[in-house]
Amino acid sequence: MTTSIPEIRLHDGMNVPAIGFGTYNLNGNPGVNAITSAIDIGYRLIDTAYNYENEGTVGEAVRRSSVPREELRITSKLPGRYHEYDKAVTTIQESLYRANLDYYDLYLIHWPNPIQDIYVEAWQALIDAKKWGLIRSIGVCNFLPEHIERLEKETGVKPSMNQIELHPFFNQEQQRKWHQDNHVQTQSWSPIARANDVLQNEVLQQIANNHNKTVSQVILRWHYQLDAIPIPKSGSTKRQLENISIFDFSLDETEMNLIGDLTRPDGRNKNQDPAVYEEF
Protein backbone atom coordinates (compact mmCIF):
# COMPACT_ATOMS: atom_id res chain seq x y z
CA MET A 1 0.00 0.00 0.00
CA THR A 2 1.37 3.42 -0.93
CA THR A 3 0.15 6.86 0.03
CA SER A 4 0.41 9.92 -2.20
CA ILE A 5 2.00 12.95 -0.52
CA PRO A 6 1.62 16.59 -1.64
CA GLU A 7 4.81 18.39 -2.62
CA ILE A 8 6.23 21.76 -1.64
CA ARG A 9 8.48 23.85 -3.90
CA LEU A 10 11.59 25.32 -2.29
CA HIS A 11 12.81 28.78 -3.29
CA ASP A 12 15.57 27.20 -5.42
CA GLY A 13 12.99 25.31 -7.48
CA MET A 14 13.31 21.82 -6.03
CA ASN A 15 10.13 20.00 -4.99
CA VAL A 16 10.07 18.09 -1.70
CA PRO A 17 7.31 15.99 -0.10
CA ALA A 18 5.20 17.61 2.62
CA ILE A 19 6.18 14.87 5.10
CA GLY A 20 9.41 12.92 5.40
CA PHE A 21 10.88 9.99 7.27
CA GLY A 22 13.41 10.40 10.09
CA THR A 23 16.08 7.73 10.53
CA TYR A 24 17.88 8.63 13.77
CA ASN A 25 18.88 5.37 15.54
CA LEU A 26 17.82 3.23 12.59
CA ASN A 27 21.02 1.30 11.90
CA GLY A 28 22.20 -1.94 10.36
CA ASN A 29 19.85 -4.48 8.81
CA PRO A 30 16.88 -3.60 11.04
CA GLY A 31 17.35 0.01 9.94
CA VAL A 32 17.51 -0.97 6.27
CA ASN A 33 14.31 -2.95 6.65
CA ALA A 34 12.52 -0.05 8.40
CA ILE A 35 13.59 2.51 5.79
CA THR A 36 12.76 0.17 2.90
CA SER A 37 9.32 -0.35 4.44
CA ALA A 38 8.82 3.43 4.68
CA ILE A 39 9.76 3.90 1.01
CA ASP A 40 7.43 1.06 -0.03
CA ILE A 41 4.55 2.71 1.88
CA GLY A 42 5.08 6.01 0.08
CA TYR A 43 7.69 8.11 1.90
CA ARG A 44 9.97 9.85 -0.58
CA LEU A 45 11.88 12.26 1.70
CA ILE A 46 14.43 10.38 3.84
CA ASP A 47 16.40 12.27 6.51
CA THR A 48 19.80 11.19 7.83
CA ALA A 49 22.98 12.90 9.08
CA TYR A 50 26.70 12.24 9.23
CA ASN A 51 26.46 12.05 13.02
CA TYR A 52 23.67 9.45 12.94
CA GLU A 53 26.27 6.95 11.65
CA ASN A 54 23.65 5.45 9.33
CA GLU A 55 24.16 7.08 5.95
CA GLY A 56 25.23 3.62 4.72
CA THR A 57 22.00 2.14 6.06
CA VAL A 58 19.98 4.75 4.18
CA GLY A 59 21.97 4.14 1.00
CA GLU A 60 21.41 0.40 1.22
CA ALA A 61 17.65 0.94 1.69
CA VAL A 62 17.65 3.16 -1.41
CA ARG A 63 19.38 0.42 -3.40
CA ARG A 64 16.98 -2.29 -2.16
CA SER A 65 13.92 -0.18 -2.90
CA SER A 66 12.03 -0.55 -6.14
CA VAL A 67 11.53 3.24 -6.28
CA PRO A 68 13.83 5.02 -8.77
CA ARG A 69 16.52 7.16 -7.14
CA GLU A 70 15.32 10.31 -8.91
CA GLU A 71 11.92 10.01 -7.18
CA LEU A 72 13.53 10.13 -3.73
CA ARG A 73 14.78 13.12 -1.76
CA ILE A 74 17.66 12.11 0.49
CA THR A 75 18.91 14.57 3.13
CA SER A 76 22.11 14.47 5.17
CA LYS A 77 23.83 16.94 7.47
CA LEU A 78 27.29 18.32 8.18
CA PRO A 79 28.50 17.93 11.80
CA GLY A 80 29.94 20.80 13.81
CA ARG A 81 33.49 19.44 13.98
CA TYR A 82 33.85 19.83 10.21
CA HIS A 83 32.80 23.45 9.67
CA GLU A 84 36.21 24.52 8.31
CA TYR A 85 35.93 24.79 4.53
CA ASP A 86 38.33 22.00 3.50
CA LYS A 87 37.01 19.64 6.18
CA ALA A 88 33.43 20.39 5.12
CA VAL A 89 34.15 19.56 1.47
CA THR A 90 35.82 16.29 2.46
CA THR A 91 32.94 15.41 4.79
CA ILE A 92 30.34 15.96 2.07
CA GLN A 93 32.32 13.61 -0.16
CA GLU A 94 32.60 11.08 2.69
CA SER A 95 28.82 11.33 3.27
CA LEU A 96 28.25 10.34 -0.35
CA TYR A 97 30.78 7.49 -0.16
CA ARG A 98 29.15 6.14 2.99
CA ALA A 99 25.73 6.08 1.32
CA ASN A 100 27.16 5.04 -2.06
CA LEU A 101 25.18 7.83 -3.67
CA ASP A 102 26.17 10.16 -6.51
CA TYR A 103 24.44 13.15 -4.92
CA TYR A 104 22.30 14.27 -2.00
CA ASP A 105 19.07 16.07 -2.74
CA LEU A 106 19.46 18.16 0.41
CA TYR A 107 22.50 18.77 2.56
CA LEU A 108 22.20 20.84 5.72
CA ILE A 109 24.56 22.32 8.31
CA HIS A 110 23.45 20.45 11.43
CA TRP A 111 23.97 23.30 13.97
CA PRO A 112 25.43 26.81 13.68
CA ASN A 113 27.86 26.33 16.60
CA PRO A 114 28.08 30.10 17.13
CA ILE A 115 30.93 29.87 19.66
CA GLN A 116 33.14 28.31 16.97
CA ASP A 117 31.73 30.94 14.58
CA ILE A 118 32.85 29.33 11.32
CA TYR A 119 29.45 28.31 9.97
CA VAL A 120 29.87 30.74 7.05
CA GLU A 121 32.91 28.70 5.94
CA ALA A 122 30.80 25.57 6.12
CA TRP A 123 28.08 27.28 4.10
CA GLN A 124 30.57 28.23 1.39
CA ALA A 125 31.55 24.57 1.15
CA LEU A 126 27.90 23.60 0.65
CA ILE A 127 27.52 26.31 -2.01
CA ASP A 128 30.50 24.94 -3.91
CA ALA A 129 29.40 21.32 -3.49
CA LYS A 130 26.10 22.28 -5.09
CA LYS A 131 27.95 23.88 -8.01
CA TRP A 132 29.92 20.63 -8.42
CA GLY A 133 26.72 18.57 -8.58
CA LEU A 134 27.20 16.79 -5.25
CA ILE A 135 24.09 18.40 -3.72
CA ARG A 136 20.88 19.63 -5.35
CA SER A 137 19.64 21.95 -2.59
CA ILE A 138 21.41 23.37 0.46
CA GLY A 139 20.01 24.37 3.81
CA VAL A 140 20.58 24.50 7.55
CA CYS A 141 19.28 23.11 10.83
CA ASN A 142 18.70 24.95 14.08
CA PHE A 143 19.80 28.33 12.69
CA LEU A 144 18.34 31.48 14.20
CA PRO A 145 17.26 34.33 11.88
CA GLU A 146 20.47 36.27 12.58
CA HIS A 147 22.57 33.26 11.51
CA ILE A 148 20.65 32.91 8.24
CA GLU A 149 20.82 36.65 7.55
CA ARG A 150 24.59 36.51 7.97
CA LEU A 151 24.89 33.60 5.53
CA GLU A 152 23.00 35.51 2.87
CA LYS A 153 24.83 38.76 3.56
CA GLU A 154 28.30 37.20 3.33
CA THR A 155 27.72 34.71 0.48
CA GLY A 156 24.67 35.97 -1.40
CA VAL A 157 23.01 32.55 -1.00
CA LYS A 158 20.04 31.90 1.27
CA PRO A 159 19.27 28.42 2.63
CA SER A 160 16.32 26.67 1.00
CA MET A 161 15.30 25.09 4.31
CA ASN A 162 15.84 25.33 8.06
CA GLN A 163 15.16 22.18 10.06
CA ILE A 164 14.23 23.15 13.63
CA GLU A 165 12.82 21.58 16.76
CA LEU A 166 9.07 22.02 16.38
CA HIS A 167 6.22 20.27 18.16
CA PRO A 168 3.08 21.22 20.14
CA PHE A 169 5.09 21.99 23.28
CA PHE A 170 7.47 24.25 21.32
CA ASN A 171 5.63 25.83 18.40
CA GLN A 172 8.38 28.23 17.23
CA GLU A 173 5.81 30.82 16.13
CA GLN A 174 8.26 33.71 15.65
CA GLN A 175 10.87 31.60 13.86
CA ARG A 176 8.23 30.15 11.55
CA LYS A 177 6.92 33.60 10.69
CA TRP A 178 10.46 34.75 9.88
CA HIS A 179 10.91 31.72 7.60
CA GLN A 180 7.64 32.47 5.84
CA ASP A 181 8.52 36.14 5.34
CA ASN A 182 11.93 35.21 3.96
CA HIS A 183 10.96 32.21 1.80
CA VAL A 184 12.88 29.64 3.86
CA GLN A 185 11.05 26.33 4.21
CA THR A 186 10.44 25.15 7.78
CA GLN A 187 11.15 21.49 8.51
CA SER A 188 10.29 19.97 11.90
CA TRP A 189 12.55 17.63 13.82
CA SER A 190 11.10 15.76 16.79
CA PRO A 191 7.65 16.64 15.38
CA ILE A 192 5.68 14.54 17.84
CA ALA A 193 8.05 15.47 20.71
CA ARG A 194 10.17 12.82 22.34
CA ALA A 195 8.26 12.99 25.62
CA ASN A 196 5.40 10.52 25.92
CA ASP A 197 3.24 13.09 27.70
CA VAL A 198 2.30 14.69 24.38
CA LEU A 199 0.47 11.50 23.40
CA GLN A 200 -1.47 11.59 26.68
CA ASN A 201 -2.42 15.26 26.37
CA GLU A 202 -6.19 15.72 26.87
CA VAL A 203 -6.51 18.57 24.37
CA LEU A 204 -4.83 16.55 21.64
CA GLN A 205 -6.77 13.43 22.55
CA GLN A 206 -10.10 15.27 22.24
CA ILE A 207 -9.18 16.66 18.83
CA ALA A 208 -8.09 13.18 17.74
CA ASN A 209 -11.41 11.74 18.90
CA ASN A 210 -13.28 14.42 16.95
CA HIS A 211 -11.62 13.26 13.73
CA ASN A 212 -11.40 9.54 14.51
CA LYS A 213 -7.61 9.86 14.19
CA THR A 214 -4.68 9.20 16.50
CA VAL A 215 -2.93 11.93 18.46
CA SER A 216 0.16 11.46 16.28
CA GLN A 217 -1.89 12.00 13.12
CA VAL A 218 -3.42 15.17 14.56
CA ILE A 219 0.03 16.53 15.46
CA LEU A 220 1.47 15.74 12.03
CA ARG A 221 -1.55 17.32 10.35
CA TRP A 222 -0.96 20.41 12.52
CA HIS A 223 2.59 20.61 11.13
CA TYR A 224 1.32 20.29 7.58
CA GLN A 225 -1.19 23.11 8.08
CA LEU A 226 1.59 25.25 9.57
CA ASP A 227 3.47 24.76 6.25
CA ALA A 228 6.16 22.85 8.12
CA ILE A 229 7.53 19.51 6.89
CA PRO A 230 7.57 16.95 9.73
CA ILE A 231 9.98 14.00 9.65
CA PRO A 232 8.57 11.41 12.06
CA LYS A 233 10.51 8.21 12.67
CA SER A 234 9.17 4.72 13.27
CA GLY A 235 10.49 1.21 12.79
CA SER A 236 6.93 -0.13 12.72
CA THR A 237 5.24 -0.48 9.33
CA LYS A 238 1.85 0.08 10.97
CA ARG A 239 3.02 3.32 12.59
CA GLN A 240 4.76 4.46 9.42
CA LEU A 241 1.47 4.13 7.55
CA GLU A 242 -0.41 5.86 10.35
CA ASN A 243 2.02 8.80 10.30
CA ILE A 244 1.72 9.31 6.57
CA SER A 245 -2.10 9.08 6.52
CA ILE A 246 -2.82 12.72 7.34
CA PHE A 247 -4.10 14.11 4.05
CA ASP A 248 -7.74 12.95 4.29
CA PHE A 249 -8.83 15.35 7.04
CA SER A 250 -8.13 18.89 8.20
CA LEU A 251 -8.05 20.83 11.46
CA ASP A 252 -10.16 23.96 11.81
CA GLU A 253 -8.81 27.27 13.07
CA THR A 254 -9.96 26.63 16.64
CA GLU A 255 -8.21 23.26 16.74
CA MET A 256 -5.03 24.73 15.26
CA ASN A 257 -5.04 27.44 17.92
CA LEU A 258 -5.70 24.95 20.73
CA ILE A 259 -2.64 22.96 19.66
CA GLY A 260 -0.55 26.10 19.27
CA ASP A 261 -1.50 27.16 22.80
CA LEU A 262 0.17 24.05 24.24
CA THR A 263 3.59 25.63 23.67
CA ARG A 264 5.82 26.21 26.70
CA PRO A 265 8.69 28.65 27.32
CA ASP A 266 10.85 25.66 28.31
CA GLY A 267 9.41 23.40 25.63
CA ARG A 268 12.69 22.24 24.10
CA ASN A 269 13.21 18.51 24.60
CA LYS A 270 16.89 18.72 25.51
CA ASN A 271 17.40 22.41 26.20
CA GLN A 272 19.43 22.77 22.99
CA ASP A 273 19.35 26.53 22.36
CA PRO A 274 20.98 27.32 18.99
CA ALA A 275 22.24 30.64 20.39
CA VAL A 276 24.69 28.76 22.61
CA TYR A 277 24.52 25.01 21.88
CA GLU A 278 27.59 23.41 20.28
CA GLU A 279 27.30 20.13 18.38
CA PHE A 280 30.38 18.24 17.24
N, C-alpha and C positions, 0 to 999 in steps of 0.2 A: 504493500500500500504506500503510495506517495502522496504528498500534500503540496499543492502549489502555493508559493509564497510571493507576495508582491515585491517589487524591486524599488529601490531608491537610487536616484542619480546623484553622485557626488559632484562637487564643483569642477572637478577636472574631467568630467564626462564619463567616468566609469560607473556602471550600475552594480549595486550590491543588494542582496536579499534583505528584507525588513526584519529578519530574525536569523541568528547564526547559532553555531554549536561550539560551546567551550570545551576545552580538552585538558584543563589543568588536572594533574594526577591520573590521567589516562595514559598508561605506559605499557610497553611490551605487547604480547599477544592479546591479553584481555582489552587493552586500549585499542588495538587495531580492530578487534571485533566490534567494540562499542562505536567507533567512528565510522566503520563500514556500515553498520546498522543505521546510523544517523543519516548517512548519505543515501542509503537505499530508501529510507522513509521520505526523504525530500529535502533535507538540509543541503544547502549549497555553499554556505559561508562557514568555514572551519577556522577556528582561532587557536593558535598555539603561540609559543614564545621560546626564545633561546634558553631562558632560565627554567622552562618547564621540563627540559631534558626529554622532550618527546617529539621533536620535529621529525625524527626518523619514523616514529609510530604513525604520525599523520601522513607522511609520504607513502608508507607501506599501505595504509588504508586507501589512499588515492589510487595507488596502482591496482589494488584488489577490487576496487569499485568498478562497476560497469558504466559509470557516468563519465563522459569525456572530460578530460582535464580542463578544456576551455569553458565548460559550464560551471566549474567550481571557482570559488573565491577563497584562496588560502592566505591567511594572515599570520605573520610572525613579528617578533619584537626584539629590539636591540637592548641588551642589559646595560646597566649604569657603568660597569667597569670598563666598557669599551666605547666610551664617548669620544675619545681622541680620534681625529679623522682617519688616520691609517688603520687603527685598530677597528674602527667601525666598518670600514670597507672590507677588511679581512673577515670580520664577523658575519657580515651579510653573505659573503661568499661561503663561509662555513655553514651558515644556516641552510643555504641551498644544497650544499653537499650532504648534509645530514639527512635532509628530506629527499634527496635525489630528484630535485625539481630544477627545471630550467629557469623559473622565475617565481616570485611571490606576487600575488595580486595586490596585497597590502603589506607594507612593512612600517612598523610604528616604533618610535622611541618609547621605551617602557615607562620611564619616569624622568622628569627634568633634572633631578639631583642638583638643585640650585646652589648648594654649598660648593660642589665641584665647579659649577658654572662653566661647563664646556658643552652644553647641549646644542649650541649653535654649530659647533664643529661637527657634532653627530648629525645634525640636520643637513649640513652641506654634503656629508657622505651619502645620505639618503637621496638627496637631489641628484648627485652624480650617478648613483647606482640606478636611478630611474632613467637617466639619459642613456646609460649603457644597456638598458633592457633587462636588468635583473629584477626590477620592481615595476609594477604598473601604476600604483598609487601610493603616496607616502603620507603618513600621519603621525600622531602622537598619542600617548596615554597620560592621563593624570596631569596634564599641563593646565595651569591657570591662565586666564586671559592675558596677563602681562607677559607670560612666557611665550605665548603664541604671537602676540604683537611684536615681540622682539625678533622672533624667527622671521616674520615677514619683513620687518624693517631692515634687518641685516642681510637677508638673502633674496628678498623679493618674491619668495615662494611661501604660500600659506598652506598649512596642513589640510588635507581633504577630510580628516576625521580626528576626533579626540575621544578616546575610550576612557571613561571615568566611572568611579564607583557611583552607582545610581540604583536606588531601590526605595520602597515606600517609607522606610525609616530615614532616608537621606535623599531628598528629592532633587537637590541641586538646581533649584529654580533659577537662581541668578546666572549660574554657569550656562544652563541650557538656553536662557534668553540671549546671552552673549553669543553662543554658538549660532543660534538662529539668525541674529542680526548680522553676523559676519560670515554666513554661509559655510560653517564648519559642521559636519555631521556629528551628532552625538551618538556614541555607542556605550552601552551599559555593561560594565562588569559587575559580577555578583548581583544580578538583576532581581533575584528572589530573596536576597540577603542570606548570609550564611547561618544566621541564628534561626533556630526552629520556631521561635516565638512568633515570627511573621505568619507562619502557617496556622497558628492557633488564634490569630487576631480576630476578635469578634466582628469588627467592621468589615474586614475582608471576607470573612466567612458568610456574613449576611449578603454581601454583594454576589458572592459565588452562588449562594442558594437561589438568589433572584434569577440568575441566568442558567441554572443547572450546570454550572461549570465548577472546576476545582479552584482553590485559592491561587495556585500557581498560574493557572490559565488567566485568571482575572488580573494578576500582577503583570504578566507578560503582555496582555492586551493593553493595560495602562501604559506600559512603555511604548508600544506601537502607536497609541494615540497621542503620546507626547512627542512623536517623531524621533524617538530614540530606538536604536537597534540593540535589543537584548541578546546576550549570548549564553543562555542557560546550558548547564552541563548535566548529563545523566548517562550512566552506563546501562540503564534499563531501557529496552526497546519500548515497553509500554509507556514509560515516562517521557521518552523522547517524542513519541507520537502525541502524547497529551500536551507537551510543551509547544508543539508546532501547530496545534489545532486551535488557533485563536482568531481565525479570520472569518468565522461564521456568526459572530455576535459583536456588539459594541457597547461601550459604557456611556451613559449619559453624563451631562455636565456635572450633575450633583454627585454622581458616583466618582467621577474623576477628582472632584474637589475633596471628597471624603478621604480618598486614598492619599492625595497630596497633603492633607492635614495631618497625616500620621508621622510626618517628618520630625526629626529631633535634632537639637543643636549638636548633640554628641552621637549622631547617628552612624558615624563611620564604624565599620566592623572591626577594624584593627587600629584605629587612631592614626592612619597613614595620611597625614596632611601634606599635600604636594609642596607647600611653601617651605617645609623643613625636612621632609622625609628623604632619606637617601637609600636607593636600591642598587645593589651591586651584583 
